[in-house]
Amino acid sequence: MERLGDALLLWAPRVLGIALCLFLSVFALDAFGGGKSVPQALADFAIHVAPMILLLVIVALSWRWEWLGGVVFTTLALAYAVWARQHPQWIAAVGAPLLVVGILFLWSWSHHRRLHHTV
């Protein structure tokens, strides 16, 4: 049973980090609305999806250095909560998942030696 828990602790932040990036990228699809030309819509889409690509890079780096993912995701969650404080439903939809992934990366980091030697 401990090995299952270790595997979950190792993989959960990574898989959820990727899933969160994909979820947030869906919001970039609104760039294709509003009667824009295709080149303008693609440019807007690229601008909206660029932060998610950067976040995917953070997930990739966090594969080795969990503390990085923990710090970045947690900081983004707190910054988003301050920025969107007038919209608690936005905080619940975006900030809470960021915080969960950040905490999971920090938790995984705190067990790094055991996780990487037994799984």
Summary of the structure (lengths in Angstrom):
residues: 119
radius of gyration: 16.5
end to end distance: 12.4
largest distance: 55.2
contacts: 345
relative contact order: 0.17
helix: 87%
strand: 0%
